[in-house]
């Protein structure tokens, strides 16, 4: 549990910088666009 706490602390510290927040928004935005595109192309097997 101490390892998870240390990792969470480092991640939280990194997310306070505006450049990291902007990069995270871009990454997750692109992932949502990709997921939406894949869902739009998905066809059900009959």
Secondary structure, DSSP 8 states (H G I E B T S, - for coil): -HHHHHHHHHHHHHTTSHHHHHHHHHHHHHHHHHHHHHHHH-----
